[in-house]
Amino acid sequence: MKKALFVAAAALSLISCKNEKKGWTDEDRREFMQSCTAVDPSEQTKERCECGLNVLEQKYSSYNEAQEATEKMTEDQLVELLSDCGLEH
């Protein structure tokens, strides 16, 4: 599970400056999914990443906002945020 947590955190940290605009674009979603599944491209990881993307899109108005918020979170806070996606300690 820590691997999945690392993958989710890594995916959020790969934001480029061009993503400072508001809202989630298709490019943001593709980038998140590619980054999230890069370490482990299994179907289970893909499902968790899709779930994580949905959670983040509902909570944050932009990919940049999600990245900034999750960078400040502790591991426990991140696990709690994504708990419905099968992430555990």
PyMOL Python script that loads the backbone (N, CA, C, O; Angstrom):
from pymol import cmd

cmd.read_pdbstr("""\
ATOM      1  N   MET A   1       0.812  -1.195   0.000  1.00  0.00           N
ATOM      2  CA  MET A   1       0.000   0.000   0.000  1.00  0.00           C
ATOM      3  C   MET A   1       0.858   1.264   0.000  1.00  0.00           C
ATOM      4  O   MET A   1       0.470   2.277  -0.582  1.00  0.00           O
ATOM      5  N   LYS A   2       2.020   1.210   0.649  1.00  0.00           N
ATOM      6  CA  LYS A   2       2.893   2.380   0.641  1.00  0.00           C
ATOM      7  C   LYS A   2       3.343   2.696  -0.771  1.00  0.00           C
ATOM      8  O   LYS A   2       3.560   3.858  -1.115  1.00  0.00           O
ATOM      9  N   LYS A   3       3.485   1.659  -1.594  1.00  0.00           N
ATOM     10  CA  LYS A   3       3.865   1.858  -2.991  1.00  0.00           C
ATOM     11  C   LYS A   3       2.782   2.666  -3.701  1.00  0.00           C
ATOM     12  O   LYS A   3       3.091   3.590  -4.453  1.00  0.00           O
ATOM     13  N   ALA A   4       1.521   2.326  -3.468  1.00  0.00           N
ATOM     14  CA  ALA A   4       0.417   3.058  -4.088  1.00  0.00           C
ATOM     15  C   ALA A   4       0.368   4.490  -3.573  1.00  0.00           C
ATOM     16  O   ALA A   4       0.088   5.415  -4.336  1.00  0.00           O
ATOM     17  N   LEU A   5       0.637   4.677  -2.297  1.00  0.00           N
ATOM     18  CA  LEU A   5       0.665   6.020  -1.722  1.00  0.00           C
ATOM     19  C   LEU A   5       1.785   6.829  -2.351  1.00  0.00           C
ATOM     20  O   LEU A   5       1.592   7.995  -2.695  1.00  0.00           O
ATOM     21  N   PHE A   6       2.963   6.215  -2.506  1.00  0.00           N
ATOM     22  CA  PHE A   6       4.080   6.894  -3.145  1.00  0.00           C
ATOM     23  C   PHE A   6       3.730   7.272  -4.575  1.00  0.00           C
ATOM     24  O   PHE A   6       4.028   8.380  -5.019  1.00  0.00           O
ATOM     25  N   VAL A   7       3.101   6.358  -5.292  1.00  0.00           N
ATOM     26  CA  VAL A   7       2.730   6.616  -6.686  1.00  0.00           C
ATOM     27  C   VAL A   7       1.769   7.795  -6.766  1.00  0.00           C
ATOM     28  O   VAL A   7       1.929   8.668  -7.619  1.00  0.00           O
ATOM     29  N   ALA A   8       0.773   7.828  -5.886  1.00  0.00           N
ATOM     30  CA  ALA A   8      -0.181   8.937  -5.895  1.00  0.00           C
ATOM     31  C   ALA A   8       0.513  10.260  -5.583  1.00  0.00           C
ATOM     32  O   ALA A   8       0.243  11.271  -6.232  1.00  0.00           O
ATOM     33  N   ALA A   9       1.397  10.257  -4.602  1.00  0.00           N
ATOM     34  CA  ALA A   9       2.118  11.483  -4.251  1.00  0.00           C
ATOM     35  C   ALA A   9       3.038  11.914  -5.382  1.00  0.00           C
ATOM     36  O   ALA A   9       3.139  13.102  -5.686  1.00  0.00           O
ATOM     37  N   ALA A  10       3.703  10.959  -6.002  1.00  0.00           N
ATOM     38  CA  ALA A  10       4.602  11.287  -7.114  1.00  0.00           C
ATOM     39  C   ALA A  10       3.826  11.856  -8.291  1.00  0.00           C
ATOM     40  O   ALA A  10       4.283  12.789  -8.951  1.00  0.00           O
ATOM     41  N   ALA A  11       2.672  11.304  -8.547  1.00  0.00           N
ATOM     42  CA  ALA A  11       1.859  11.794  -9.662  1.00  0.00           C
ATOM     43  C   ALA A  11       1.471  13.251  -9.446  1.00  0.00           C
ATOM     44  O   ALA A  11       1.476  14.048 -10.384  1.00  0.00           O
ATOM     45  N   LEU A  12       1.140  13.587  -8.226  1.00  0.00           N
ATOM     46  CA  LEU A  12       0.746  14.963  -7.939  1.00  0.00           C
ATOM     47  C   LEU A  12       1.918  15.924  -7.988  1.00  0.00           C
ATOM     48  O   LEU A  12       1.728  17.117  -8.226  1.00  0.00           O
ATOM     49  N   SER A  13       3.116  15.432  -7.768  1.00  0.00           N
ATOM     50  CA  SER A  13       4.274  16.320  -7.745  1.00  0.00           C
ATOM     51  C   SER A  13       4.823  16.623  -9.131  1.00  0.00           C
ATOM     52  O   SER A  13       5.743  17.430  -9.261  1.00  0.00           O
ATOM     53  N   LEU A  14       4.288  16.002 -10.155  1.00  0.00           N
ATOM     54  CA  LEU A  14       4.795  16.186 -11.512  1.00  0.00           C
ATOM     55  C   LEU A  14       4.016  17.240 -12.289  1.00  0.00           C
ATOM     56  O   LEU A  14       3.795  17.083 -13.490  1.00  0.00           O
ATOM     57  N   ILE A  15       3.606  18.291 -11.634  1.00  0.00           N
ATOM     58  CA  ILE A  15       2.850  19.358 -12.274  1.00  0.00           C
ATOM     59  C   ILE A  15       3.814  20.331 -12.933  1.00  0.00           C
ATOM     60  O   ILE A  15       4.819  20.721 -12.339  1.00  0.00           O
ATOM     61  N   SER A  16       3.507  20.715 -14.148  1.00  0.00           N
ATOM     62  CA  SER A  16       4.328  21.738 -14.805  1.00  0.00           C
ATOM     63  C   SER A  16       3.686  23.103 -14.616  1.00  0.00           C
ATOM     64  O   SER A  16       2.515  23.200 -14.249  1.00  0.00           O
ATOM     65  N   CYS A  17       4.451  24.151 -14.865  1.00  0.00           N
ATOM     66  CA  CYS A  17       3.962  25.518 -14.677  1.00  0.00           C
ATOM     67  C   CYS A  17       2.740  25.813 -15.530  1.00  0.00           C
ATOM     68  O   CYS A  17       1.910  26.636 -15.144  1.00  0.00           O
ATOM     69  N   LYS A  18       2.613  25.175 -16.656  1.00  0.00           N
ATOM     70  CA  LYS A  18       1.482  25.445 -17.545  1.00  0.00           C
ATOM     71  C   LYS A  18       0.151  25.055 -16.924  1.00  0.00           C
ATOM     72  O   LYS A  18      -0.895  25.478 -17.416  1.00  0.00           O
ATOM     73  N   ASN A  19       0.157  24.270 -15.869  1.00  0.00           N
ATOM     74  CA  ASN A  19      -1.077  23.816 -15.252  1.00  0.00           C
ATOM     75  C   ASN A  19      -1.577  24.757 -14.161  1.00  0.00           C
ATOM     76  O   ASN A  19      -2.365  24.349 -13.307  1.00  0.00           O
ATOM     77  N   GLU A  20      -1.136  25.993 -14.180  1.00  0.00           N
ATOM     78  CA  GLU A  20      -1.574  26.941 -13.172  1.00  0.00           C
ATOM     79  C   GLU A  20      -2.952  27.503 -13.481  1.00  0.00           C
ATOM     80  O   GLU A  20      -3.526  28.220 -12.661  1.00  0.00           O
ATOM     81  N   LYS A  21      -3.487  27.190 -14.646  1.00  0.00           N
ATOM     82  CA  LYS A  21      -4.824  27.642 -15.000  1.00  0.00           C
ATOM     83  C   LYS A  21      -5.846  26.912 -14.138  1.00  0.00           C
ATOM     84  O   LYS A  21      -5.530  25.896 -13.519  1.00  0.00           O
ATOM     85  N   LYS A  22      -7.054  27.423 -14.099  1.00  0.00           N
ATOM     86  CA  LYS A  22      -8.103  26.834 -13.267  1.00  0.00           C
ATOM     87  C   LYS A  22      -8.728  25.631 -13.950  1.00  0.00           C
ATOM     88  O   LYS A  22      -8.763  25.536 -15.176  1.00  0.00           O
ATOM     89  N   GLY A  23      -9.218  24.723 -13.132  1.00  0.00           N
ATOM     90  CA  GLY A  23      -9.933  23.561 -13.632  1.00  0.00           C
ATOM     91  C   GLY A  23      -9.022  22.404 -13.987  1.00  0.00           C
ATOM     92  O   GLY A  23      -7.808  22.562 -14.123  1.00  0.00           O
ATOM     93  N   TRP A  24      -9.619  21.263 -14.132  1.00  0.00           N
ATOM     94  CA  TRP A  24      -8.917  20.038 -14.513  1.00  0.00           C
ATOM     95  C   TRP A  24      -9.103  19.830 -16.001  1.00  0.00           C
ATOM     96  O   TRP A  24     -10.234  19.709 -16.470  1.00  0.00           O
ATOM     97  N   THR A  25      -8.032  19.786 -16.739  1.00  0.00           N
ATOM     98  CA  THR A  25      -8.105  19.555 -18.177  1.00  0.00           C
ATOM     99  C   THR A  25      -7.923  18.059 -18.454  1.00  0.00           C
ATOM    100  O   THR A  25      -7.504  17.299 -17.581  1.00  0.00           O
ATOM    101  N   ASP A  26      -8.245  17.659 -19.676  1.00  0.00           N
ATOM    102  CA  ASP A  26      -7.996  16.271 -20.070  1.00  0.00           C
ATOM    103  C   ASP A  26      -6.510  15.951 -19.975  1.00  0.00           C
ATOM    104  O   ASP A  26      -6.128  14.837 -19.618  1.00  0.00           O
ATOM    105  N   GLU A  27      -5.679  16.932 -20.294  1.00  0.00           N
ATOM    106  CA  GLU A  27      -4.226  16.749 -20.192  1.00  0.00           C
ATOM    107  C   GLU A  27      -3.811  16.507 -18.736  1.00  0.00           C
ATOM    108  O   GLU A  27      -2.961  15.659 -18.466  1.00  0.00           O
ATOM    109  N   ASP A  28      -4.412  17.252 -17.800  1.00  0.00           N
ATOM    110  CA  ASP A  28      -4.134  17.045 -16.371  1.00  0.00           C
ATOM    111  C   ASP A  28      -4.477  15.613 -15.970  1.00  0.00           C
ATOM    112  O   ASP A  28      -3.701  14.944 -15.288  1.00  0.00           O
ATOM    113  N   ARG A  29      -5.645  15.157 -16.399  1.00  0.00           N
ATOM    114  CA  ARG A  29      -6.088  13.807 -16.055  1.00  0.00           C
ATOM    115  C   ARG A  29      -5.152  12.749 -16.644  1.00  0.00           C
ATOM    116  O   ARG A  29      -4.782  11.793 -15.962  1.00  0.00           O
ATOM    117  N   ARG A  30      -4.776  12.922 -17.901  1.00  0.00           N
ATOM    118  CA  ARG A  30      -3.853  11.975 -18.544  1.00  0.00           C
ATOM    119  C   ARG A  30      -2.505  11.959 -17.824  1.00  0.00           C
ATOM    120  O   ARG A  30      -1.944  10.896 -17.561  1.00  0.00           O
ATOM    121  N   GLU A  31      -1.994  13.148 -17.509  1.00  0.00           N
ATOM    122  CA  GLU A  31      -0.702  13.249 -16.821  1.00  0.00           C
ATOM    123  C   GLU A  31      -0.760  12.568 -15.460  1.00  0.00           C
ATOM    124  O   GLU A  31       0.155  11.834 -15.086  1.00  0.00           O
ATOM    125  N   PHE A  32      -1.834  12.813 -14.725  1.00  0.00           N
ATOM    126  CA  PHE A  32      -1.996  12.174 -13.421  1.00  0.00           C
ATOM    127  C   PHE A  32      -1.993  10.657 -13.568  1.00  0.00           C
ATOM    128  O   PHE A  32      -1.272   9.964 -12.850  1.00  0.00           O
ATOM    129  N   MET A  33      -2.793  10.141 -14.490  1.00  0.00           N
ATOM    130  CA  MET A  33      -2.896   8.691 -14.657  1.00  0.00           C
ATOM    131  C   MET A  33      -1.576   8.081 -15.125  1.00  0.00           C
ATOM    132  O   MET A  33      -1.184   7.019 -14.640  1.00  0.00           O
ATOM    133  N   GLN A  34      -0.896   8.728 -16.046  1.00  0.00           N
ATOM    134  CA  GLN A  34       0.391   8.206 -16.517  1.00  0.00           C
ATOM    135  C   GLN A  34       1.406   8.172 -15.382  1.00  0.00           C
ATOM    136  O   GLN A  34       2.129   7.189 -15.218  1.00  0.00           O
ATOM    137  N   SER A  35       1.455   9.232 -14.611  1.00  0.00           N
ATOM    138  CA  SER A  35       2.397   9.292 -13.490  1.00  0.00           C
ATOM    139  C   SER A  35       2.024   8.297 -12.398  1.00  0.00           C
ATOM    140  O   SER A  35       2.889   7.638 -11.820  1.00  0.00           O
ATOM    141  N   CYS A  36       0.750   8.198 -12.130  1.00  0.00           N
ATOM    142  CA  CYS A  36       0.270   7.335 -11.053  1.00  0.00           C
ATOM    143  C   CYS A  36       0.507   5.861 -11.359  1.00  0.00           C
ATOM    144  O   CYS A  36       0.781   5.078 -10.449  1.00  0.00           O
ATOM    145  N   THR A  37       0.406   5.479 -12.607  1.00  0.00           N
ATOM    146  CA  THR A  37       0.560   4.070 -12.979  1.00  0.00           C
ATOM    147  C   THR A  37       1.959   3.730 -13.491  1.00  0.00           C
ATOM    148  O   THR A  37       2.209   2.587 -13.871  1.00  0.00           O
ATOM    149  N   ALA A  38       2.869   4.692 -13.507  1.00  0.00           N
ATOM    150  CA  ALA A  38       4.206   4.472 -14.073  1.00  0.00           C
ATOM    151  C   ALA A  38       4.999   3.396 -13.332  1.00  0.00           C
ATOM    152  O   ALA A  38       5.674   2.586 -13.968  1.00  0.00           O
ATOM    153  N   VAL A  39       4.929   3.374 -12.023  1.00  0.00           N
ATOM    154  CA  VAL A  39       5.704   2.420 -11.229  1.00  0.00           C
ATOM    155  C   VAL A  39       5.074   1.027 -11.268  1.00  0.00           C
ATOM    156  O   VAL A  39       5.781   0.021 -11.314  1.00  0.00           O
ATOM    157  N   ASP A  40       3.753   0.978 -11.249  1.00  0.00           N
ATOM    158  CA  ASP A  40       3.032  -0.300 -11.238  1.00  0.00           C
ATOM    159  C   ASP A  40       1.823  -0.184 -12.162  1.00  0.00           C
ATOM    160  O   ASP A  40       0.781   0.329 -11.755  1.00  0.00           O
ATOM    161  N   PRO A  41       1.953  -0.653 -13.399  1.00  0.00           N
ATOM    162  CA  PRO A  41       0.860  -0.503 -14.366  1.00  0.00           C
ATOM    163  C   PRO A  41      -0.226  -1.574 -14.261  1.00  0.00           C
ATOM    164  O   PRO A  41      -0.966  -1.790 -15.221  1.00  0.00           O
ATOM    165  N   SER A  42      -0.334  -2.239 -13.129  1.00  0.00           N
ATOM    166  CA  SER A  42      -1.342  -3.293 -12.976  1.00  0.00           C
ATOM    167  C   SER A  42      -2.751  -2.703 -13.008  1.00  0.00           C
ATOM    168  O   SER A  42      -2.947  -1.506 -12.799  1.00  0.00           O
ATOM    169  N   GLU A  43      -3.706  -3.556 -13.270  1.00  0.00           N
ATOM    170  CA  GLU A  43      -5.110  -3.134 -13.318  1.00  0.00           C
ATOM    171  C   GLU A  43      -5.560  -2.610 -11.956  1.00  0.00           C
ATOM    172  O   GLU A  43      -6.318  -1.643 -11.882  1.00  0.00           O
ATOM    173  N   GLN A  44      -5.096  -3.242 -10.884  1.00  0.00           N
ATOM    174  CA  GLN A  44      -5.465  -2.803  -9.536  1.00  0.00           C
ATOM    175  C   GLN A  44      -4.962  -1.381  -9.274  1.00  0.00           C
ATOM    176  O   GLN A  44      -5.690  -0.560  -8.716  1.00  0.00           O
ATOM    177  N   THR A  45      -3.738  -1.092  -9.669  1.00  0.00           N
ATOM    178  CA  THR A  45      -3.194   0.254  -9.493  1.00  0.00           C
ATOM    179  C   THR A  45      -3.964   1.248 -10.351  1.00  0.00           C
ATOM    180  O   THR A  45      -4.268   2.352  -9.898  1.00  0.00           O
ATOM    181  N   LYS A  46      -4.279   0.872 -11.572  1.00  0.00           N
ATOM    182  CA  LYS A  46      -5.047   1.761 -12.454  1.00  0.00           C
ATOM    183  C   LYS A  46      -6.391   2.113 -11.817  1.00  0.00           C
ATOM    184  O   LYS A  46      -6.808   3.271 -11.851  1.00  0.00           O
ATOM    185  N   GLU A  47      -7.064   1.132 -11.242  1.00  0.00           N
ATOM    186  CA  GLU A  47      -8.351   1.383 -10.585  1.00  0.00           C
ATOM    187  C   GLU A  47      -8.184   2.322  -9.393  1.00  0.00           C
ATOM    188  O   GLU A  47      -8.998   3.223  -9.193  1.00  0.00           O
ATOM    189  N   ARG A  48      -7.136   2.114  -8.605  1.00  0.00           N
ATOM    190  CA  ARG A  48      -6.890   2.996  -7.453  1.00  0.00           C
ATOM    191  C   ARG A  48      -6.563   4.415  -7.910  1.00  0.00           C
ATOM    192  O   ARG A  48      -7.004   5.389  -7.301  1.00  0.00           O
ATOM    193  N   CYS A  49      -5.792   4.521  -8.979  1.00  0.00           N
ATOM    194  CA  CYS A  49      -5.442   5.844  -9.504  1.00  0.00           C
ATOM    195  C   CYS A  49      -6.676   6.567 -10.035  1.00  0.00           C
ATOM    196  O   CYS A  49      -6.829   7.770  -9.821  1.00  0.00           O
ATOM    197  N   GLU A  50      -7.551   5.847 -10.721  1.00  0.00           N
ATOM    198  CA  GLU A  50      -8.791   6.451 -11.216  1.00  0.00           C
ATOM    199  C   GLU A  50      -9.648   6.927 -10.053  1.00  0.00           C
ATOM    200  O   GLU A  50     -10.230   8.010 -10.104  1.00  0.00           O
ATOM    201  N   CYS A  51      -9.723   6.119  -9.011  1.00  0.00           N
ATOM    202  CA  CYS A  51     -10.464   6.510  -7.813  1.00  0.00           C
ATOM    203  C   CYS A  51      -9.840   7.754  -7.186  1.00  0.00           C
ATOM    204  O   CYS A  51     -10.545   8.699  -6.833  1.00  0.00           O
ATOM    205  N   GLY A  52      -8.516   7.750  -7.051  1.00  0.00           N
ATOM    206  CA  GLY A  52      -7.818   8.904  -6.485  1.00  0.00           C
ATOM    207  C   GLY A  52      -8.044  10.159  -7.298  1.00  0.00           C
ATOM    208  O   GLY A  52      -8.230  11.241  -6.741  1.00  0.00           O
ATOM    209  N   LEU A  53      -8.028  10.021  -8.612  1.00  0.00           N
ATOM    210  CA  LEU A  53      -8.293  11.164  -9.485  1.00  0.00           C
ATOM    211  C   LEU A  53      -9.689  11.709  -9.237  1.00  0.00           C
ATOM    212  O   LEU A  53      -9.871  12.924  -9.151  1.00  0.00           O
ATOM    213  N   ASN A  54     -10.674  10.832  -9.121  1.00  0.00           N
ATOM    214  CA  ASN A  54     -12.048  11.277  -8.863  1.00  0.00           C
ATOM    215  C   ASN A  54     -12.160  12.000  -7.525  1.00  0.00           C
ATOM    216  O   ASN A  54     -12.827  13.030  -7.428  1.00  0.00           O
ATOM    217  N   VAL A  55     -11.512  11.466  -6.500  1.00  0.00           N
ATOM    218  CA  VAL A  55     -11.532  12.097  -5.175  1.00  0.00           C
ATOM    219  C   VAL A  55     -10.915  13.494  -5.255  1.00  0.00           C
ATOM    220  O   VAL A  55     -11.477  14.460  -4.740  1.00  0.00           O
ATOM    221  N   LEU A  56      -9.766  13.588  -5.898  1.00  0.00           N
ATOM    222  CA  LEU A  56      -9.066  14.874  -5.987  1.00  0.00           C
ATOM    223  C   LEU A  56      -9.847  15.888  -6.820  1.00  0.00           C
ATOM    224  O   LEU A  56      -9.888  17.070  -6.476  1.00  0.00           O
ATOM    225  N   GLU A  57     -10.461  15.439  -7.904  1.00  0.00           N
ATOM    226  CA  GLU A  57     -11.254  16.357  -8.728  1.00  0.00           C
ATOM    227  C   GLU A  57     -12.458  16.894  -7.964  1.00  0.00           C
ATOM    228  O   GLU A  57     -12.839  18.051  -8.142  1.00  0.00           O
ATOM    229  N   GLN A  58     -13.058  16.066  -7.118  1.00  0.00           N
ATOM    230  CA  GLN A  58     -14.206  16.516  -6.331  1.00  0.00           C
ATOM    231  C   GLN A  58     -13.797  17.499  -5.240  1.00  0.00           C
ATOM    232  O   GLN A  58     -14.545  18.421  -4.915  1.00  0.00           O
ATOM    233  N   LYS A  59     -12.620  17.300  -4.683  1.00  0.00           N
ATOM    234  CA  LYS A  59     -12.178  18.128  -3.552  1.00  0.00           C
ATOM    235  C   LYS A  59     -11.473  19.409  -3.975  1.00  0.00           C
ATOM    236  O   LYS A  59     -11.592  20.431  -3.299  1.00  0.00           O
ATOM    237  N   TYR A  60     -10.740  19.367  -5.086  1.00  0.00           N
ATOM    238  CA  TYR A  60      -9.926  20.514  -5.500  1.00  0.00           C
ATOM    239  C   TYR A  60     -10.341  21.004  -6.879  1.00  0.00           C
ATOM    240  O   TYR A  60     -10.651  20.207  -7.764  1.00  0.00           O
ATOM    241  N   SER A  61     -10.346  22.309  -7.051  1.00  0.00           N
ATOM    242  CA  SER A  61     -10.821  22.897  -8.306  1.00  0.00           C
ATOM    243  C   SER A  61      -9.819  22.792  -9.445  1.00  0.00           C
ATOM    244  O   SER A  61     -10.181  22.991 -10.604  1.00  0.00           O
ATOM    245  N   SER A  62      -8.566  22.483  -9.134  1.00  0.00           N
ATOM    246  CA  SER A  62      -7.562  22.347 -10.195  1.00  0.00           C
ATOM    247  C   SER A  62      -6.498  21.341  -9.769  1.00  0.00           C
ATOM    248  O   SER A  62      -6.338  21.028  -8.589  1.00  0.00           O
ATOM    249  N   TYR A  63      -5.794  20.857 -10.752  1.00  0.00           N
ATOM    250  CA  TYR A  63      -4.687  19.924 -10.518  1.00  0.00           C
ATOM    251  C   TYR A  63      -3.609  20.607  -9.678  1.00  0.00           C
ATOM    252  O   TYR A  63      -3.036  19.997  -8.775  1.00  0.00           O
ATOM    253  N   ASN A  64      -3.339  21.863  -9.979  1.00  0.00           N
ATOM    254  CA  ASN A  64      -2.339  22.620  -9.229  1.00  0.00           C
ATOM    255  C   ASN A  64      -2.749  22.753  -7.760  1.00  0.00           C
ATOM    256  O   ASN A  64      -1.920  22.593  -6.864  1.00  0.00           O
ATOM    257  N   GLU A  65      -4.015  23.043  -7.518  1.00  0.00           N
ATOM    258  CA  GLU A  65      -4.509  23.159  -6.142  1.00  0.00           C
ATOM    259  C   GLU A  65      -4.372  21.818  -5.410  1.00  0.00           C
ATOM    260  O   GLU A  65      -3.996  21.785  -4.238  1.00  0.00           O
ATOM    261  N   ALA A  66      -4.674  20.729  -6.091  1.00  0.00           N
ATOM    262  CA  ALA A  66      -4.547  19.398  -5.485  1.00  0.00           C
ATOM    263  C   ALA A  66      -3.096  19.108  -5.129  1.00  0.00           C
ATOM    264  O   ALA A  66      -2.804  18.584  -4.054  1.00  0.00           O
ATOM    265  N   GLN A  67      -2.198  19.449  -6.030  1.00  0.00           N
ATOM    266  CA  GLN A  67      -0.781  19.211  -5.783  1.00  0.00           C
ATOM    267  C   GLN A  67      -0.297  20.004  -4.579  1.00  0.00           C
ATOM    268  O   GLN A  67       0.383  19.463  -3.708  1.00  0.00           O
ATOM    269  N   GLU A  68      -0.645  21.279  -4.528  1.00  0.00           N
ATOM    270  CA  GLU A  68      -0.212  22.124  -3.411  1.00  0.00           C
ATOM    271  C   GLU A  68      -0.750  21.603  -2.083  1.00  0.00           C
ATOM    272  O   GLU A  68      -0.030  21.573  -1.085  1.00  0.00           O
ATOM    273  N   ALA A  69      -2.014  21.193  -2.073  1.00  0.00           N
ATOM    274  CA  ALA A  69      -2.628  20.712  -0.836  1.00  0.00           C
ATOM    275  C   ALA A  69      -2.022  19.389  -0.378  1.00  0.00           C
ATOM    276  O   ALA A  69      -1.733  19.213   0.805  1.00  0.00           O
ATOM    277  N   THR A  70      -1.832  18.465  -1.305  1.00  0.00           N
ATOM    278  CA  THR A  70      -1.323  17.150  -0.909  1.00  0.00           C
ATOM    279  C   THR A  70       0.147  17.184  -0.524  1.00  0.00           C
ATOM    280  O   THR A  70       0.596  16.345   0.257  1.00  0.00           O
ATOM    281  N   GLU A  71       0.904  18.137  -1.056  1.00  0.00           N
ATOM    282  CA  GLU A  71       2.307  18.272  -0.650  1.00  0.00           C
ATOM    283  C   GLU A  71       2.426  18.648   0.819  1.00  0.00           C
ATOM    284  O   GLU A  71       3.428  18.333   1.461  1.00  0.00           O
ATOM    285  N   LYS A  72       1.414  19.321   1.356  1.00  0.00           N
ATOM    286  CA  LYS A  72       1.428  19.765   2.749  1.00  0.00           C
ATOM    287  C   LYS A  72       0.866  18.713   3.705  1.00  0.00           C
ATOM    288  O   LYS A  72       0.966  18.866   4.922  1.00  0.00           O
ATOM    289  N   MET A  73       0.280  17.652   3.162  1.00  0.00           N
ATOM    290  CA  MET A  73      -0.353  16.629   3.993  1.00  0.00           C
ATOM    291  C   MET A  73       0.671  15.652   4.551  1.00  0.00           C
ATOM    292  O   MET A  73       1.699  15.368   3.937  1.00  0.00           O
ATOM    293  N   THR A  74       0.351  15.152   5.733  1.00  0.00           N
ATOM    294  CA  THR A  74       1.126  14.044   6.284  1.00  0.00           C
ATOM    295  C   THR A  74       0.692  12.768   5.563  1.00  0.00           C
ATOM    296  O   THR A  74      -0.314  12.754   4.854  1.00  0.00           O
ATOM    297  N   GLU A  75       1.452  11.717   5.753  1.00  0.00           N
ATOM    298  CA  GLU A  75       1.078  10.431   5.152  1.00  0.00           C
ATOM    299  C   GLU A  75      -0.301   9.991   5.641  1.00  0.00           C
ATOM    300  O   GLU A  75      -1.108   9.493   4.856  1.00  0.00           O
ATOM    301  N   ASP A  76      -0.575  10.174   6.943  1.00  0.00           N
ATOM    302  CA  ASP A  76      -1.876   9.799   7.500  1.00  0.00           C
ATOM    303  C   ASP A  76      -3.011  10.580   6.848  1.00  0.00           C
ATOM    304  O   ASP A  76      -4.058  10.012   6.538  1.00  0.00           O
ATOM    305  N   GLN A  77      -2.809  11.873   6.639  1.00  0.00           N
ATOM    306  CA  GLN A  77      -3.842  12.693   6.009  1.00  0.00           C
ATOM    307  C   GLN A  77      -4.095  12.258   4.569  1.00  0.00           C
ATOM    308  O   GLN A  77      -5.240  12.221   4.119  1.00  0.00           O
ATOM    309  N   LEU A  78      -3.031  11.932   3.854  1.00  0.00           N
ATOM    310  CA  LEU A  78      -3.174  11.489   2.473  1.00  0.00           C
ATOM    311  C   LEU A  78      -3.891  10.142   2.408  1.00  0.00           C
ATOM    312  O   LEU A  78      -4.747   9.933   1.547  1.00  0.00           O
ATOM    313  N   VAL A  79      -3.546   9.236   3.308  1.00  0.00           N
ATOM    314  CA  VAL A  79      -4.217   7.936   3.360  1.00  0.00           C
ATOM    315  C   VAL A  79      -5.698   8.124   3.676  1.00  0.00           C
ATOM    316  O   VAL A  79      -6.550   7.463   3.081  1.00  0.00           O
ATOM    317  N   GLU A  80      -6.007   9.024   4.611  1.00  0.00           N
ATOM    318  CA  GLU A  80      -7.403   9.284   4.955  1.00  0.00           C
ATOM    319  C   GLU A  80      -8.165   9.854   3.759  1.00  0.00           C
ATOM    320  O   GLU A  80      -9.290   9.439   3.481  1.00  0.00           O
ATOM    321  N   LEU A  81      -7.557  10.795   3.058  1.00  0.00           N
ATOM    322  CA  LEU A  81      -8.193  11.398   1.889  1.00  0.00           C
ATOM    323  C   LEU A  81      -8.525  10.343   0.837  1.00  0.00           C
ATOM    324  O   LEU A  81      -9.586  10.383   0.215  1.00  0.00           O
ATOM    325  N   LEU A  82      -7.609   9.405   0.649  1.00  0.00           N
ATOM    326  CA  LEU A  82      -7.765   8.404  -0.410  1.00  0.00           C
ATOM    327  C   LEU A  82      -8.199   7.039   0.126  1.00  0.00           C
ATOM    328  O   LEU A  82      -8.036   6.026  -0.555  1.00  0.00           O
ATOM    329  N   SER A  83      -8.745   7.009   1.333  1.00  0.00           N
ATOM    330  CA  SER A  83      -9.106   5.734   1.969  1.00  0.00           C
ATOM    331  C   SER A  83     -10.153   4.952   1.188  1.00  0.00           C
ATOM    332  O   SER A  83     -10.127   3.721   1.204  1.00  0.00           O
ATOM    333  N   ASP A  84     -11.055   5.614   0.518  1.00  0.00           N
ATOM    334  CA  ASP A  84     -12.071   4.914  -0.269  1.00  0.00           C
ATOM    335  C   ASP A  84     -11.479   4.246  -1.503  1.00  0.00           C
ATOM    336  O   ASP A  84     -12.151   3.463  -2.175  1.00  0.00           O
ATOM    337  N   CYS A  85     -10.236   4.553  -1.796  1.00  0.00           N
ATOM    338  CA  CYS A  85      -9.574   4.008  -2.986  1.00  0.00           C
ATOM    339  C   CYS A  85      -8.692   2.804  -2.663  1.00  0.00           C
ATOM    340  O   CYS A  85      -7.950   2.333  -3.524  1.00  0.00           O
ATOM    341  N   GLY A  86      -8.766   2.311  -1.451  1.00  0.00           N
ATOM    342  CA  GLY A  86      -8.010   1.121  -1.086  1.00  0.00           C
ATOM    343  C   GLY A  86      -6.617   1.394  -0.575  1.00  0.00           C
ATOM    344  O   GLY A  86      -5.807   0.472  -0.480  1.00  0.00           O
ATOM    345  N   LEU A  87      -6.314   2.640  -0.243  1.00  0.00           N
ATOM    346  CA  LEU A  87      -5.000   2.950   0.322  1.00  0.00           C
ATOM    347  C   LEU A  87      -5.049   2.771   1.826  1.00  0.00           C
ATOM    348  O   LEU A  87      -5.968   3.242   2.496  1.00  0.00           O
ATOM    349  N   GLU A  88      -4.053   2.089   2.337  1.00  0.00           N
ATOM    350  CA  GLU A  88      -3.929   1.848   3.774  1.00  0.00           C
ATOM    351  C   GLU A  88      -2.472   2.010   4.161  1.00  0.00           C
ATOM    352  O   GLU A  88      -1.592   2.129   3.308  1.00  0.00           O
ATOM    353  N   HIS A  89      -2.236   2.013   5.465  1.00  0.00           N
ATOM    354  CA  HIS A  89      -0.841   2.022   5.953  1.00  0.00           C
ATOM    355  C   HIS A  89      -0.249   0.667   5.773  1.00  0.00           C
ATOM    356  O   HIS A  89       0.914   0.450   6.115  1.00  0.00           O
TER     357      HIS A  89
END
""", "prot")
cmd.dss("prot")
cmd.show_as("cartoon", "prot")
cmd.util.cbc("prot")
cmd.orient("prot")
